[in-house]
């Protein structure tokens, strides 16, 4: 229990004890003016009844306020959850879009790399053919020179 609840409980208990100890004074009839007319009634009991009625209305008002605050908090929590879900969906779509962009860049880079590899392969084949041709030419010259030496 919090401090306010304890204070209210102590005050209510004090009023109840005070009313019990002074019951005879509270229930003594007296002349009470209602503005338009006067009546003979126990003023203490009227004041105690009005205090009780005020307390009941106060408690009802507090409960109504607490209920409305709880309903507002629930509505706010639902709105926050829907906003959170919307943000999650938006983030997921951004990730999907980013993945598409990255895959497109990867495909583009892959195509560029394959084209470069094709060019390098063509150059390598040309170099290998040139090397084969020059080796064949050197071997041909050596055979020629060996033929010429063998003739001598």
Buried (B, 14 or more C-beta within 10 A) or exposed (E): EEEEEEEBEEEEEEBEEEBEEEEEEBEEEEEBEEEEEEEEEBBBBBEBEEEEEEBEEEEEEEEEEEEEEEEEEEEEEEEEEEEEEEEEEEEEEEEEEEEEEEEEEEEEEEEEEEEEEEEEEEEEEEEEEEEEEEEEEEEEEEEEEEEEEEEE
